[in-house]
Structures are given as C-alpha cells and as structure tokens.
C-alpha cells in the first residue's frame, strides 16, 4: 500500500474430491469482520463450504489481522 501498510490474502484451492483442485474455477472473496481473519472458525466454515462446491477462496485479512504484521 502507498503508506507502507500490509494486508494479507490467504488462498484456498477447491477440494481434492474434484480431481485435484479447480485451478481455473470461480473464485469467492471472503471479507471477514473488523478484527477477523482466515483463522476464525466462522471464516473456516465458509471456506470449507465453498471449497466443497468447487470454488477457490481468497480471504482478505485486514491490517494487523491473521498473520499480517501491523507496520503503520
């Protein structure tokens, strides 16, 4: 980001049951709550459900959330 801050995007491919992942499949972007991250139970449930349906998921982790360091 222009101010030196960082956000993290955590990617999850679709489940193995669909033949090893759907590399070209549709992508679902999951935006967590203000202090949530891809580690939260509710987020993991969304990711698991979407992956079972054949979607690839990306979870947007806000500054300082998940594994991102708060640098600004």
C-alpha positions, 0 to 999 in steps of 0.5 A: 500500500502507498503508506507502507501498510500490509494486508494479507490474502490467504488462498484456498484451492477447491477440494481434492474430491474434484480431481485435484483442485479447480485451478481455473474455477470461480473464485469467492472473496471472503471479507471477514469482520473488523478484527477477523481473519482466515483463522476464525472458525466462522471464516473456516466454515465458509471456506470449507463450504465453498471449497466443497462446491468447487470454488477457490477462496481468497480471504482478505485479512485486514491490517494487523489481522491473521498473520499480517504484521501491523507496520503503520 
